[in-house]
Amino acid sequence: MVFLRTSDPTKRYPDHDVGIPTPNHGQKRAALLSTQLFSVPHQLREAPSKITAAAPFSSQLVRHAAPDRATRSVWWGADGDDFANLSRGYPSLFAPPAPGSLGRPATATKPISRPSLPNLTSDRIRVPWGFGTSPSASDFGHVVLPTLGAGSSDPGLSPAPSPSSVPGDARSKKPVHRAPTMMENCRTISPKFRLRWSLGSDSISIGLEAAVESQYYMAFGWADPKLPSVSMIGADVTVAGFTEEAIPFAEDYYITNYSECLLNKDGNVEGVCPDRTYQGLDANGLVNNSRLVYGLRRDGVSFVRFDRLLNSTDNKYDIYVDRTANMTVIWAMGLIRPPDALRPYYLPQNHGGPKFSSFGYFAFNVSEVFDDCLGPLDSEYKEDRGLIVSDGKTPVVVTSGPALHYPNPPNPSKVLYINKKEAPLLRVERGVPVTFSIQAGHDIAFYITSDPIGGNATSRNSSEIVYAGGSHAHGVQASPMDLVWSPDRNTPDQVYYHSVFEQKMGWKIDVVDGGLSDMYNNSVYLDDQQVSLFWTLSPDSNSISVAARGEKKSGYVAIGFGGEMVNSFAYVGWVDSNGVGRVSTYWIDGRDAMSVHPTKENLTYVRCKSENGIITFEFTRPLNPSCNGRVECKNIIDSTTPMKVVWAMGAKWSDENLSERNMHSVTSSKPVRVLWLRGSAEADQDLRPVLAVHGFMMFVAWGILLPGGIMAARYLKHVKGDGWYQIHVYLQYSGISIVLLGVLFAAAELRGFFVTSVHVKFGLAAIILACVQPVNAYLRPKKPVNGEVASTRRILWEYFHVITGRSAIIVGIVALFTGMKHLGHRYGSENVDGLTWALILWVLFGLLLAMYLEYLEWKQRRRDGNSFRGNWVLGNGEEDDSVDLLHPNRTVIDSESNSNGRMEVQLEPLNR
């Protein structure tokens, strides 16, 4: 058996000149390549010691084995044709090709001799011929050789004599096997379409071969000879192709109109319709004059063979074919619509392409001998036979079934099926979650891996990466398991789906870029909407992935973190002269080329590409660079703080020797403030009036009213009456009301309340402490009368009330300062520094005033001998809070009559 191996597991061996790959080694092991592929079985049988390679074999072997792989390729042999033997195998059974020989065709007369190997008898060789390397464990075609031992009991397995010792007439009497793809004549109709045929006594065997996608049809037939000019109307054609389950079909169609097959209101049909649909018009129209013989689709090439009678009994919808006359035939290729509930037949669509490329006609004589098909067809749809494209909405069903056309043999007898297709290529998009409905059985555990062979590859491949699934991912049809996998921008372009418990049961997954909006969580337009910015923060917030795309053609795209390109950190993406995408980082401190300084930032997952002149580049970087001393260490991204971003585009960029020619040709007129955590952006502009009002209201509340209310309760109790209490309460309630109004103004202007920045966090804490105070005052315990000891509840309440009130003031003032800092980051206002210093002076003035009043209180306490506690808290014995001091009908108590502590007592004689 010959089996071809290569270090590239994605390469596949084509069939003979039809361009169809070799069948699986387990499908027809007895015939295999010696009869179906190379059409030279006698060379293999008759001269096992010197096997002559046929031209079809050598030319295609050369074309699919790249010259740079020749030094890594060897001839391979095995003891048997089962999976285990093919996997083990042994190299150098036959001499490897000479260096460089894979780059040129071999001749059919140059023999490949078997070298003399020690301890290797001919009796052992059951599967002796292969080509490639062991890492891929791939079978790209093999030939089963008979047992070469003289002691074989089967005369058919004994060595055959040399070709010269066998008379020619004896050899000519041997039956010659012809594969269904081998036909007597072949004509190239278009670069992608070929017609093959063999003429019989009363029928013709036709093979249609086209390099088209799997959902395309191939149509060929005879035009109506009665019409004066060539027309598809009235033509008798056979439409061939493959169903969604990759099953070939061929059916007779009759064309009555240039449209799909339509059913009219009167029950008649017209268009491109199968003969059987005309049964309402003529019972004889139920004849399908095309009998399917064979069909196969490999490497993007569809081949369908069918037979049809030259003289059909269906005289109305079939055309008589004269075997000696030149008749006009028509052909076409195009999309085909699968059957549905209303129309249970395939509907060919308009071919849509140019004449003689996707459709045409020519004069055809079935008796002529013709062969201008040189080599196999080359298709750009090499993987579409089993291509499954996940849309992210419909689950992908994973089952198992027999290996019929596994793309990368040797393989086990049972392989994975995706949506009822055997080991297809699966195509997914980054950023689009894929749901796998696993129904392959409990003995097959599905997983997605970086290893091309799978089967618990970690034991032999320590670098294997498992992206999804594992030993737990198994299920049956009655109880499937759903596995959700979300390929992201860091997923490689190609991974593999396999079983954990068995090697090579699956195939490849192509991971393609979808829209950047799918790959990233957030996106905004920068200034002038000429550059789009995309980003995703990592779940642990330690890194950020960024992408930038120019919205018009350019030579490079740059984005800068800063108010302008000067004094900013810039990222430039471009494609160099070799077509390689590059991304470089710079620190810019001036307006000339000498001021652009390269930096060494820790960028990962860097990509850059140009599509029709549109530059897109991507990278991932840490939020806080882990370095010291270098300028790029200052390039810190605070996800909670807005950052200014600018952009520029130009005609050409270079990673060295920058000059004036590398200057940008267009740039942003102003920066855009990007809020990384919120996923939004806003244009750089002056301070909004509503936010200015918010700041002023907060200053009035936290800088004047609330501190004034506390100072009134602390230092105005010596004033006659309860005026201090009214001032305290009115100022506190007014301050809280203004604070709440200021919060509402800011939330309305910013269209939301986001607790992300330090300013908002401090402000929220201050508001909570301030709002606690009215509730706390309402729940105050009763004040003790003169001479009584205050209860524990009263003492705790007094301390709690004072501590929370003064803490609210402290946190509120901190919120004022963080608000000024946030204002500077957000708007870059030139007056922020001046306002900050003014706020500092105001706070210092308040502290100095409080210290002076506290000094006066201290002196008064020393003079009166009062305790510290009595004056530090509200319960200082000078007010009665058992009544509502704010009620207009309250009872006024003369503080002077109570302050001296004296009262009159009337004494009466005891003896009265």
Secondary structure as UniProt FT lines:
FT   STRAND          2..4
FT   TURN            9..10
FT   TURN            17..18
FT   TURN            25..27
FT   TURN            29..31
FT   HELIX           32..36
FT   HELIX           41..46
FT   TURN            48..49
FT   STRAND          50..52
FT   HELIX           55..64
FT   HELIX           67..72
FT   STRAND          74..78
FT   HELIX           83..88
FT   STRAND          90..91
FT   TURN            99..100
FT   HELIX           101..103
FT   TURN            108..109
FT   STRAND          111..113
FT   TURN            118..119
FT   TURN            122..124
FT   STRAND          129..132
FT   TURN            135..136
FT   TURN            150..151
FT   HELIX           155..157
FT   HELIX           163..165
FT   HELIX           168..172
FT   TURN            180..181
FT   STRAND          185..190
FT   TURN            191..192
FT   STRAND          193..199
FT   STRAND          203..210
FT   TURN            214..215
FT   STRAND          216..222
FT   TURN            225..226
FT   TURN            233..234
FT   STRAND          236..242
FT   TURN            244..245
FT   STRAND          248..255
FT   STRAND          262..263
FT   TURN            265..266
FT   STRAND          269..270
FT   STRAND          272..274
FT   HELIX           275..280
FT   HELIX           283..286
FT   STRAND          291..298
FT   TURN            299..300
FT   STRAND          301..309
FT   TURN            315..317
FT   TURN            323..324
FT   STRAND          327..337
FT   STRAND          347..348
FT   TURN            356..358
FT   STRAND          359..364
FT   TURN            366..367
FT   TURN            382..383
FT   HELIX           384..386
FT   STRAND          388..389
FT   STRAND          396..402
FT   STRAND          414..418
FT   TURN            419..420
FT   STRAND          421..422
FT   STRAND          426..429
FT   TURN            430..431
FT   STRAND          434..438
FT   TURN            442..443
FT   STRAND          446..449
FT   HELIX           457..459
FT   TURN            462..463
FT   STRAND          466..469
FT   TURN            471..472
FT   STRAND          481..485
FT   TURN            489..490
FT   STRAND          494..499
FT   STRAND          508..512
FT   HELIX           516..519
FT   STRAND          522..525
FT   HELIX           527..529
FT   STRAND          531..537
FT   TURN            539..540
FT   STRAND          543..550
FT   STRAND          556..561
FT   TURN            566..567
FT   STRAND          568..575
FT   TURN            577..578
FT   STRAND          581..588
FT   HELIX           593..595
FT   STRAND          596..598
FT   STRAND          604..611
FT   TURN            612..613
FT   STRAND          614..622
FT   HELIX           631..634
FT   TURN            639..640
FT   STRAND          643..650
FT   HELIX           660..662
FT   STRAND          666..667
FT   STRAND          672..675
FT   TURN            676..679
FT   STRAND          680..683
FT   HELIX           689..700
FT   HELIX           701..705
FT   HELIX           706..715
FT   TURN            717..718
FT   HELIX           723..750
FT   TURN            755..756
FT   HELIX           758..778
FT   TURN            786..787
FT   HELIX           792..827
FT   TURN            830..831
FT   HELIX           832..864
FT   HELIX           868..872
FT   TURN            885..886
FT   TURN            888..889
FT   HELIX           895..899
FT   TURN            910..911
//
